[in-house]
Amino acid sequence: MAVRIVLAVRESQYIEPVLQYAHHSEYGDMLRISAFSKMAAFVEFMKGEEVPDAVVGDASFIEAWLVEGRTTVPWAVLSEDVGYSGKSIGGLAGGVMIAKYQALPSLLESMFQLCEISRVRTSPSVKEETLVLGVVSSSGSNGKTTIALNLAKQLGGIGLSVFYLNLESVDSSCLFLRPPIGNAPGLERLLYEIQASRGKEAGDVDLGRYVLRHEDLRSDVFRPVGNVKEMLQMTKRDTLDLLDRLAAGGYDVVIVDTGSLEEERAEAVLQRCGMLLWVLKHDDISLHKTVRWLAHCTAPHSDMPANLLDKSRFVVNLATDSMEGSLPPEGITFDCVLPFIPTWTLQHREELCLNSPQFQREILQFCKAFIEPALPLVFTGKGQYE
């Protein structure tokens, strides 16, 4: 079902390209936009019986509407200051700012995500412990990092406290994200401090010194490691220590983006994570490698947890219509099928990979099906959202 958004701005020339793009893009089936450039018409519409899923507009329009008292609908002020995009508004409780002038895919995606703000949790926690979620793949180029980043953004967008941890030898997330703002020391410095603190209490390491907020991702992150050698020297023990500290850091979800399964870091993720997402393509090579790795990890004396298969979920990425009706190999269940997005083949596609409503819709469905049981009431619980 399409979400209903009200757009209210002073300039009628601002509205036309937004509506044109929304109608002719993949957003056409997902957004229904009612646009106003006249204050009186906007206020009169908002007094009617139809309640939209979100309201986006210039500050003067939003303020005039809020006077009427209907603040249960998520809303955002369009700001000409890009640096404030996504931030809460101090003087007007309940809303956020969205950059008014930005790429149309990003603008519409921000509007689409705004409809989830009504689900922000009002209690500090409904879970007993942090969900540590590992994203793994038996081979490269399956879109593992794209999925991990979209998961982080989606879960952070509904109000969860999320940490995104990239453990690839060469961090590929920088292809999709601008560097986080801040001067915190990088992950390599944190690893030195963890190694030096062995045998001491976990509190001896101040994790907060190293954490940066990435507004585009709606999650906390570490500054990417620039020296590949530092990552190659990161041991299984280092990784387990780091994951334990993050799990004790008060986050709802820690999403761990792994590198090659041969690496010690990935082995630690397979052992420690409470849920594993195996990302694969529906082709002979990817399926064969996934089956072989599963056989290795579940063999006796593999040093892997006995419940590895129970905590594993299998995500087919970049799927096309050609796989309809096909059956997975024995031992694997296709828990989620994510679509191939044609626009991702274009040049300068990096921004598009985190702004596809079709892809994010499927990611959200996966979260509702498989992350909800690990974090009860996050998506469906009554009384947890206002």
C-alpha positions as a LaTeX table, in Angstrom:
\begin{tabular}{lrrr}
\hline
Residue & $x$ (\AA) & $y$ (\AA) & $z$ (\AA) \\
\hline
Met1 & 0.00 & 0.00 & 0.00 \\
Ala2 & 1.30 & 3.44 & $-0.93$ \\
Val3 & 2.02 & 5.89 & 1.86 \\
Arg4 & 0.28 & 9.26 & 1.80 \\
Ile5 & 2.43 & 12.35 & 2.16 \\
Val6 & 1.43 & 16.01 & 2.23 \\
Leu7 & 3.99 & 18.41 & 0.75 \\
Ala8 & 3.57 & 22.14 & 1.52 \\
Val9 & 6.01 & 24.73 & 0.19 \\
Arg10 & 5.84 & 28.36 & $-0.89$ \\
Glu11 & 7.25 & 27.81 & $-4.39$ \\
Ser12 & 4.98 & 26.07 & $-6.87$ \\
Gln13 & 8.00 & 25.52 & $-9.12$ \\
Tyr14 & 9.50 & 23.33 & $-6.37$ \\
Ile15 & 6.49 & 21.01 & $-6.42$ \\
Glu16 & 6.30 & 20.12 & $-10.11$ \\
Pro17 & 9.65 & 18.29 & $-10.51$ \\
Val18 & 9.06 & 16.40 & $-7.26$ \\
Leu19 & 5.68 & 15.13 & $-8.46$ \\
Gln20 & 7.00 & 14.37 & $-11.94$ \\
Tyr21 & 9.91 & 12.33 & $-10.62$ \\
Ala22 & 7.75 & 10.51 & $-8.07$ \\
His23 & 5.23 & 9.56 & $-10.76$ \\
His24 & 7.71 & 8.25 & $-13.31$ \\
Ser25 & 10.18 & 6.53 & $-10.96$ \\
Glu26 & 10.03 & 3.41 & $-8.79$ \\
Tyr27 & 8.44 & 5.61 & $-6.11$ \\
Gly28 & 5.28 & 5.85 & $-8.20$ \\
Asp29 & 3.65 & 2.81 & $-6.58$ \\
Met30 & 4.88 & 3.66 & $-3.10$ \\
Leu31 & 4.10 & 7.35 & $-2.55$ \\
Arg32 & 0.92 & 9.37 & $-2.92$ \\
Ile33 & 1.80 & 13.07 & $-2.59$ \\
Ser34 & $-0.75$ & 15.85 & $-2.06$ \\
Ala35 & 1.07 & 19.14 & $-2.69$ \\
Phe36 & 0.14 & 22.69 & $-1.66$ \\
Ser37 & 1.74 & 26.08 & $-2.24$ \\
Lys38 & $-1.10$ & 28.14 & $-0.69$ \\
Met39 & $-1.30$ & 28.30 & 3.10 \\
Ala40 & $-5.11$ & 28.49 & 3.28 \\
Ala41 & $-5.64$ & 25.44 & 1.09 \\
Phe42 & $-3.07$ & 23.44 & 3.07 \\
Val43 & $-4.59$ & 24.31 & 6.46 \\
Glu44 & $-8.10$ & 23.52 & 5.22 \\
Phe45 & $-6.96$ & 20.13 & 3.87 \\
Met46 & $-5.28$ & 19.24 & 7.14 \\
Lys47 & $-8.54$ & 19.93 & 9.02 \\
Gly48 & $-10.30$ & 17.27 & 6.95 \\
Glu49 & $-11.01$ & 13.64 & 7.74 \\
Glu50 & $-8.13$ & 12.21 & 5.70 \\
Val51 & $-5.07$ & 11.67 & 7.89 \\
Pro52 & $-1.79$ & 11.45 & 5.94 \\
Asp53 & 1.13 & 9.22 & 6.88 \\
Ala54 & 3.52 & 12.20 & 7.02 \\
Val55 & 3.67 & 15.95 & 6.44 \\
Val56 & 6.68 & 17.70 & 4.88 \\
Gly57 & 6.92 & 21.41 & 4.32 \\
Asp58 & 8.39 & 24.84 & 4.87 \\
Ala59 & 8.56 & 25.94 & 8.50 \\
Ser60 & 5.70 & 28.45 & 8.14 \\
Phe61 & 3.32 & 25.75 & 6.84 \\
Ile62 & 4.30 & 23.25 & 9.52 \\
Glu63 & 3.89 & 25.80 & 12.31 \\
Ala64 & 0.44 & 26.82 & 11.05 \\
Trp65 & $-0.63$ & 23.18 & 11.00 \\
Leu66 & 0.79 & 22.37 & 14.44 \\
Val67 & $-1.30$ & 25.15 & 15.96 \\
Glu68 & $-4.31$ & 22.95 & 15.19 \\
Gly69 & $-2.89$ & 20.29 & 17.51 \\
Arg70 & $-2.67$ & 17.22 & 15.24 \\
Thr71 & 0.90 & 16.27 & 16.09 \\
Thr72 & 0.52 & 12.49 & 16.07 \\
Val73 & 1.36 & 12.50 & 12.35 \\
Pro74 & 5.13 & 12.39 & 11.63 \\
Trp75 & 6.38 & 15.61 & 10.06 \\
Ala76 & 9.52 & 17.32 & 8.80 \\
Val77 & 10.57 & 20.87 & 8.06 \\
Leu78 & 12.35 & 21.42 & 4.75 \\
Ser79 & 15.61 & 23.15 & 5.60 \\
Glu80 & 17.92 & 24.98 & 3.23 \\
Asp81 & 20.81 & 24.12 & 5.56 \\
Val82 & 21.98 & 20.66 & 4.42 \\
Gly83 & 23.98 & 20.15 & 7.60 \\
Tyr84 & 20.82 & 19.86 & 9.67 \\
Ser85 & 19.20 & 17.15 & 7.59 \\
Gly86 & 17.75 & 14.33 & 9.72 \\
Lys87 & 18.17 & 16.16 & 13.02 \\
Ser88 & 15.44 & 16.79 & 15.55 \\
Ile89 & 14.06 & 20.28 & 15.92 \\
Gly90 & 14.59 & 21.71 & 19.35 \\
Gly91 & 11.76 & 24.23 & 19.38 \\
Leu92 & 9.18 & 22.01 & 17.70 \\
Ala93 & 8.87 & 18.67 & 19.43 \\
Gly94 & 8.31 & 15.56 & 17.36 \\
Gly95 & 9.74 & 16.59 & 14.01 \\
Val96 & 12.96 & 16.44 & 12.05 \\
Met97 & 14.61 & 18.49 & 9.34 \\
Ile98 & 15.08 & 17.34 & 5.75 \\
Ala99 & 17.38 & 19.11 & 3.32 \\
Lys100 & 15.11 & 20.99 & 0.91 \\
Tyr101 & 17.51 & 21.02 & $-2.02$ \\
Gln102 & 19.03 & 17.58 & $-2.63$ \\
Ala103 & 18.90 & 14.84 & $-5.23$ \\
Leu104 & 15.28 & 13.83 & $-5.85$ \\
Pro105 & 15.85 & 10.12 & $-5.02$ \\
Ser106 & 17.29 & 11.15 & $-1.64$ \\
Leu107 & 14.49 & 13.64 & $-1.01$ \\
Leu108 & 11.73 & 11.13 & $-1.73$ \\
Glu109 & 13.48 & 8.44 & 0.27 \\
Ser110 & 13.63 & 10.81 & 3.26 \\
Met111 & 9.90 & 11.41 & 2.92 \\
Phe112 & 9.26 & 7.69 & 2.68 \\
Gln113 & 11.35 & 6.97 & 5.76 \\
Leu114 & 9.56 & 9.70 & 7.68 \\
Cys115 & 6.47 & 7.51 & 7.75 \\
Glu116 & 8.33 & 5.15 & 10.10 \\
Ile117 & 9.05 & 7.86 & 12.71 \\
Ser118 & 5.70 & 7.18 & 14.39 \\
Arg119 & 7.19 & 3.86 & 15.47 \\
Val120 & 10.01 & 5.35 & 17.50 \\
Arg121 & 10.18 & 3.49 & 20.76 \\
Thr122 & 8.99 & 5.32 & 23.84 \\
Ser123 & 10.60 & 2.91 & 26.28 \\
Pro124 & 14.40 & 2.77 & 26.54 \\
Ser125 & 14.52 & $-0.94$ & 25.83 \\
Val126 & 12.22 & $-3.89$ & 25.24 \\
Lys127 & 14.98 & $-6.45$ & 24.88 \\
Glu128 & 17.04 & $-8.46$ & 27.28 \\
Glu129 & 20.27 & $-8.10$ & 25.31 \\
Thr130 & 21.75 & $-6.57$ & 22.19 \\
Leu131 & 21.16 & $-8.44$ & 18.96 \\
Val132 & 24.54 & $-8.96$ & 17.28 \\
Leu133 & 23.76 & $-9.62$ & 13.62 \\
Gly134 & 26.48 & $-10.86$ & 11.29 \\
Val135 & 26.26 & $-10.43$ & 7.52 \\
Val136 & 28.41 & $-13.01$ & 5.73 \\
Ser137 & 28.90 & $-14.34$ & 2.24 \\
Ser138 & 30.71 & $-17.33$ & 0.74 \\
Ser139 & 32.01 & $-15.22$ & $-2.15$ \\
Gly140 & 32.44 & $-11.63$ & $-3.21$ \\
Ser141 & 30.21 & $-9.36$ & $-5.30$ \\
Asn142 & 26.99 & $-10.67$ & $-3.76$ \\
Gly143 & 25.98 & $-7.27$ & $-2.36$ \\
Lys144 & 26.73 & $-8.09$ & 1.27 \\
Thr145 & 27.76 & $-4.55$ & 2.22 \\
Thr146 & 24.78 & $-3.01$ & 0.42 \\
Ile147 & 22.45 & $-5.21$ & 2.49 \\
Ala148 & 24.29 & $-4.51$ & 5.75 \\
Leu149 & 24.13 & $-0.74$ & 5.17 \\
Asn150 & 20.46 & $-0.83$ & 4.20 \\
Leu151 & 19.67 & $-2.88$ & 7.31 \\
Ala152 & 21.46 & $-0.35$ & 9.51 \\
Lys153 & 19.70 & 2.58 & 7.89 \\
Gln154 & 16.28 & 0.92 & 8.03 \\
Leu155 & 16.55 & $-0.12$ & 11.68 \\
Gly156 & 18.05 & 3.20 & 12.72 \\
Gly157 & 15.28 & 4.98 & 10.84 \\
Ile158 & 12.54 & 3.41 & 12.99 \\
Gly159 & 14.20 & 4.56 & 16.19 \\
Leu160 & 16.44 & 1.65 & 17.17 \\
Ser161 & 19.92 & 2.27 & 18.49 \\
Val162 & 22.19 & 0.69 & 15.86 \\
Phe163 & 25.94 & 0.24 & 15.48 \\
Tyr164 & 27.37 & $-0.61$ & 12.06 \\
Leu165 & 30.73 & $-2.40$ & 12.24 \\
Asn166 & 32.69 & $-3.07$ & 9.06 \\
Leu167 & 35.27 & $-5.86$ & 9.46 \\
Glu168 & 36.37 & $-6.18$ & 5.84 \\
Ser169 & 40.09 & $-6.06$ & 5.22 \\
Val170 & 39.35 & $-3.22$ & 2.80 \\
Asp171 & 36.29 & $-1.31$ & 3.98 \\
Ser172 & 33.97 & $-0.98$ & 0.97 \\
Ser173 & 31.28 & 0.99 & 2.82 \\
Cys174 & 33.16 & 4.19 & 1.93 \\
Leu175 & 31.90 & 3.70 & $-1.64$ \\
Phe176 & 28.35 & 4.36 & $-0.41$ \\
Leu177 & 28.87 & 6.71 & 2.54 \\
Arg178 & 30.47 & 10.05 & 3.11 \\
Pro179 & 33.08 & 9.97 & 5.90 \\
Pro180 & 31.49 & 10.41 & 9.35 \\
Ile181 & 31.86 & 13.83 & 10.94 \\
Gly182 & 34.12 & 14.03 & 13.98 \\
Asn183 & 37.70 & 13.64 & 15.14 \\
Ala184 & 37.42 & 10.45 & 17.17 \\
Pro185 & 40.36 & 8.03 & 16.99 \\
Gly186 & 39.91 & 5.15 & 14.53 \\
Leu187 & 39.20 & 1.47 & 15.12 \\
Glu188 & 42.90 & 0.60 & 14.97 \\
Arg189 & 43.56 & 2.74 & 18.06 \\
Leu190 & 40.67 & 1.11 & 19.88 \\
Leu191 & 42.12 & $-2.32$ & 19.11 \\
Tyr192 & 45.43 & $-1.30$ & 20.66 \\
Glu193 & 43.61 & $-0.16$ & 23.79 \\
Ile194 & 41.60 & $-3.39$ & 24.00 \\
Gln195 & 44.78 & $-5.47$ & 23.69 \\
Ala196 & 46.46 & $-3.41$ & 26.42 \\
Ser197 & 43.47 & $-3.82$ & 28.73 \\
Arg198 & 43.34 & $-7.62$ & 28.62 \\
Gly199 & 42.84 & $-9.02$ & 32.09 \\
Lys200 & 41.19 & $-5.82$ & 33.27 \\
Glu201 & 37.53 & $-4.87$ & 33.51 \\
Ala202 & 35.73 & $-4.00$ & 30.25 \\
Gly203 & 34.99 & $-0.56$ & 31.67 \\
Asp204 & 38.71 & 0.28 & 31.48 \\
Val205 & 38.19 & 1.01 & 27.78 \\
Asp206 & 35.99 & 4.01 & 27.05 \\
Leu207 & 34.21 & 2.89 & 23.88 \\
Gly208 & 32.49 & 6.26 & 23.57 \\
Arg209 & 35.78 & 7.96 & 22.68 \\
Tyr210 & 35.85 & 6.07 & 19.38 \\
Val211 & 32.20 & 6.17 & 18.36 \\
Leu212 & 30.97 & 8.56 & 15.67 \\
Arg213 & 27.41 & 9.23 & 14.60 \\
His214 & 26.74 & 8.78 & 10.89 \\
Glu215 & 23.58 & 10.74 & 10.14 \\
Asp216 & 23.20 & 9.36 & 6.59 \\
Leu217 & 23.24 & 5.81 & 8.00 \\
Arg218 & 21.25 & 6.70 & 11.16 \\
Ser219 & 23.72 & 4.56 & 13.08 \\
Asp220 & 26.90 & 4.79 & 15.11 \\
Val221 & 30.16 & 3.76 & 13.45 \\
Phe222 & 33.93 & 3.75 & 13.87 \\
Arg223 & 36.14 & 5.80 & 11.62 \\
Pro224 & 37.19 & 3.46 & 8.76 \\
Val225 & 40.62 & 1.89 & 9.05 \\
Gly226 & 42.93 & 3.28 & 6.38 \\
Asn227 & 45.82 & 0.84 & 6.80 \\
Val228 & 44.96 & $-2.63$ & 5.48 \\
Lys229 & 47.76 & $-4.13$ & 7.58 \\
Glu230 & 45.95 & $-3.09$ & 10.76 \\
Met231 & 42.90 & $-5.11$ & 9.76 \\
Leu232 & 44.93 & $-8.11$ & 8.65 \\
Gln233 & 46.53 & $-8.22$ & 12.10 \\
Met234 & 43.16 & $-8.21$ & 13.88 \\
Thr235 & 42.83 & $-11.64$ & 15.50 \\
Lys236 & 39.85 & $-13.76$ & 16.42 \\
Arg237 & 40.36 & $-12.82$ & 20.06 \\
Asp238 & 40.47 & $-9.12$ & 19.20 \\
Thr239 & 37.23 & $-9.49$ & 17.28 \\
Leu240 & 35.44 & $-11.37$ & 20.06 \\
Asp241 & 36.54 & $-8.75$ & 22.59 \\
Leu242 & 35.29 & $-5.96$ & 20.37 \\
Leu243 & 31.93 & $-7.63$ & 19.75 \\
Asp244 & 31.45 & $-8.26$ & 23.47 \\
Arg245 & 32.14 & $-4.60$ & 24.27 \\
Leu246 & 29.73 & $-3.41$ & 21.59 \\
Ala247 & 27.08 & $-5.84$ & 22.83 \\
Ala248 & 27.50 & $-4.34$ & 26.31 \\
Gly249 & 27.30 & $-0.79$ & 24.94 \\
Gly250 & 23.53 & $-0.39$ & 25.16 \\
Tyr251 & 22.72 & $-0.80$ & 21.47 \\
Asp252 & 19.60 & $-2.54$ & 20.23 \\
Val253 & 21.38 & $-4.00$ & 17.23 \\
Val254 & 25.03 & $-4.34$ & 16.21 \\
Ile255 & 25.33 & $-5.11$ & 12.49 \\
Val256 & 28.64 & $-6.71$ & 11.57 \\
Asp257 & 29.72 & $-6.57$ & 7.93 \\
Thr258 & 32.35 & $-9.28$ & 7.45 \\
Gly259 & 35.04 & $-9.98$ & 4.92 \\
Ser260 & 36.18 & $-13.35$ & 3.60 \\
Leu261 & 35.07 & $-16.39$ & 5.58 \\
Glu262 & 38.68 & $-17.60$ & 5.68 \\
Glu263 & 39.64 & $-14.70$ & 7.96 \\
Glu264 & 39.81 & $-14.96$ & 11.75 \\
Arg265 & 37.51 & $-11.98$ & 12.09 \\
Ala266 & 34.74 & $-13.78$ & 10.18 \\
Glu267 & 35.24 & $-16.91$ & 12.28 \\
Ala268 & 34.67 & $-14.83$ & 15.41 \\
Val269 & 31.49 & $-13.39$ & 13.90 \\
Leu270 & 30.16 & $-16.88$ & 13.09 \\
Gln271 & 30.72 & $-17.88$ & 16.69 \\
Arg272 & 29.54 & $-14.75$ & 18.51 \\
Cys273 & 26.60 & $-13.36$ & 16.53 \\
Gly274 & 23.08 & $-14.19$ & 17.61 \\
Met275 & 21.87 & $-14.10$ & 14.00 \\
Leu276 & 23.71 & $-14.71$ & 10.74 \\
Leu277 & 22.59 & $-13.48$ & 7.35 \\
Trp278 & 24.14 & $-15.48$ & 4.55 \\
Val279 & 24.04 & $-13.40$ & 1.38 \\
Leu280 & 24.16 & $-15.28$ & $-1.91$ \\
Lys281 & 23.13 & $-15.03$ & $-5.53$ \\
His282 & 20.94 & $-17.56$ & $-7.25$ \\
Asp283 & 23.68 & $-19.02$ & $-9.41$ \\
Asp284 & 25.60 & $-22.28$ & $-9.35$ \\
Ile285 & 28.84 & $-20.83$ & $-7.98$ \\
Ser286 & 27.31 & $-18.91$ & $-5.10$ \\
Leu287 & 25.01 & $-21.78$ & $-4.11$ \\
His288 & 27.83 & $-24.33$ & $-4.31$ \\
Lys289 & 30.19 & $-22.26$ & $-2.16$ \\
Thr290 & 27.50 & $-21.53$ & 0.42 \\
Val291 & 26.60 & $-25.21$ & 0.76 \\
Arg292 & 30.27 & $-26.18$ & 1.13 \\
Trp293 & 30.94 & $-23.54$ & 3.76 \\
Leu294 & 27.88 & $-24.62$ & 5.72 \\
Ala295 & 29.06 & $-28.22$ & 5.60 \\
His296 & 32.45 & $-27.14$ & 6.90 \\
Cys297 & 31.02 & $-24.96$ & 9.69 \\
Thr298 & 28.57 & $-27.62$ & 10.90 \\
Ala299 & 30.99 & $-30.56$ & 10.77 \\
Pro300 & 32.08 & $-32.16$ & 14.05 \\
His301 & 35.10 & $-30.52$ & 15.67 \\
Ser302 & 34.62 & $-27.38$ & 13.54 \\
Asp303 & 34.75 & $-25.21$ & 16.70 \\
Met304 & 31.54 & $-23.57$ & 15.53 \\
Pro305 & 28.44 & $-23.35$ & 17.74 \\
Ala306 & 26.03 & $-26.25$ & 17.51 \\
Asn307 & 23.15 & $-23.89$ & 16.72 \\
Leu308 & 24.85 & $-22.26$ & 13.71 \\
Leu309 & 22.17 & $-23.42$ & 11.28 \\
Asp310 & 19.39 & $-22.42$ & 13.66 \\
Lys311 & 20.63 & $-18.84$ & 13.82 \\
Ser312 & 21.32 & $-18.64$ & 10.06 \\
Arg313 & 19.04 & $-16.89$ & 7.58 \\
Phe314 & 19.61 & $-17.02$ & 3.82 \\
Val315 & 19.13 & $-13.93$ & 1.68 \\
Val316 & 19.15 & $-14.17$ & $-2.12$ \\
Asn317 & 20.30 & $-10.83$ & $-3.49$ \\
Leu318 & 20.07 & $-9.30$ & $-6.98$ \\
Ala319 & 17.27 & $-11.69$ & $-7.85$ \\
Thr320 & 15.53 & $-11.59$ & $-11.24$ \\
Asp321 & 12.33 & $-13.16$ & $-12.53$ \\
Ser322 & 14.34 & $-16.11$ & $-13.82$ \\
Met323 & 14.51 & $-17.69$ & $-10.36$ \\
Glu324 & 10.74 & $-17.92$ & $-9.91$ \\
Gly325 & 9.74 & $-21.45$ & $-9.00$ \\
Ser326 & 13.30 & $-22.63$ & $-8.44$ \\
Leu327 & 14.14 & $-24.63$ & $-5.34$ \\
Pro328 & 17.08 & $-24.01$ & $-3.01$ \\
Pro329 & 19.65 & $-26.75$ & $-2.44$ \\
Glu330 & 19.23 & $-29.12$ & 0.48 \\
Gly331 & 20.01 & $-27.52$ & 3.82 \\
Ile332 & 19.14 & $-23.99$ & 2.71 \\
Thr333 & 15.85 & $-22.11$ & 2.88 \\
Phe334 & 15.46 & $-18.87$ & 0.97 \\
Asp335 & 14.27 & $-16.67$ & 3.84 \\
Cys336 & 14.36 & $-13.46$ & 1.83 \\
Val337 & 14.69 & $-12.59$ & $-1.86$ \\
Leu338 & 15.93 & $-9.09$ & $-2.65$ \\
Pro339 & 15.36 & $-7.67$ & $-6.12$ \\
Phe340 & 17.82 & $-6.64$ & $-8.76$ \\
Ile341 & 17.62 & $-2.83$ & $-9.06$ \\
Pro342 & 18.40 & $-1.76$ & $-12.67$ \\
Thr343 & 19.44 & 1.79 & $-11.71$ \\
Trp344 & 22.34 & 0.36 & $-9.70$ \\
Thr345 & 24.12 & $-0.42$ & $-12.95$ \\
Leu346 & 24.39 & 3.29 & $-13.76$ \\
Gln347 & 27.50 & 5.37 & $-13.21$ \\
His348 & 27.67 & 7.16 & $-9.87$ \\
Arg349 & 25.18 & 4.67 & $-8.48$ \\
Glu350 & 26.57 & 4.83 & $-4.93$ \\
Glu351 & 23.86 & 7.12 & $-3.57$ \\
Leu352 & 21.12 & 5.08 & $-5.24$ \\
Cys353 & 22.15 & 1.90 & $-3.41$ \\
Leu354 & 20.90 & 3.33 & $-0.11$ \\
Asn355 & 17.86 & 5.08 & $-1.55$ \\
Ser356 & 15.78 & 2.46 & $-3.34$ \\
Pro357 & 12.26 & 2.25 & $-1.86$ \\
Gln358 & 11.67 & $-1.12$ & $-3.52$ \\
Phe359 & 14.81 & $-2.58$ & $-1.98$ \\
Gln360 & 14.14 & $-1.01$ & 1.42 \\
Arg361 & 10.57 & $-2.30$ & 1.40 \\
Glu362 & 11.88 & $-5.87$ & 1.07 \\
Ile363 & 14.52 & $-5.22$ & 3.74 \\
Leu364 & 11.78 & $-4.00$ & 6.09 \\
Gln365 & 9.70 & $-7.11$ & 5.41 \\
Phe366 & 12.70 & $-9.25$ & 6.29 \\
Cys367 & 13.18 & $-7.29$ & 9.53 \\
Lys368 & 9.56 & $-7.79$ & 10.51 \\
Ala369 & 9.78 & $-11.52$ & 9.85 \\
Phe370 & 13.13 & $-12.34$ & 11.45 \\
Ile371 & 14.36 & $-9.47$ & 13.62 \\
Glu372 & 11.04 & $-8.96$ & 15.39 \\
Pro373 & 11.36 & $-12.26$ & 17.30 \\
Ala374 & 14.81 & $-11.22$ & 18.53 \\
Leu375 & 13.61 & $-7.73$ & 19.51 \\
Pro376 & 10.01 & $-8.28$ & 20.63 \\
Leu377 & 7.47 & $-5.49$ & 20.02 \\
Val378 & 9.82 & $-3.43$ & 17.87 \\
Phe379 & 7.57 & $-3.59$ & 14.81 \\
Thr380 & 4.23 & $-4.87$ & 16.04 \\
Gly381 & 3.99 & $-4.25$ & 19.79 \\
Lys382 & 1.15 & $-2.15$ & 21.10 \\
Gly383 & 2.02 & 0.60 & 23.53 \\
Gln384 & 5.65 & 0.85 & 22.44 \\
Tyr385 & 5.10 & 3.45 & 19.77 \\
Glu386 & 3.29 & 6.77 & 19.72 \\
\hline
\end{tabular}
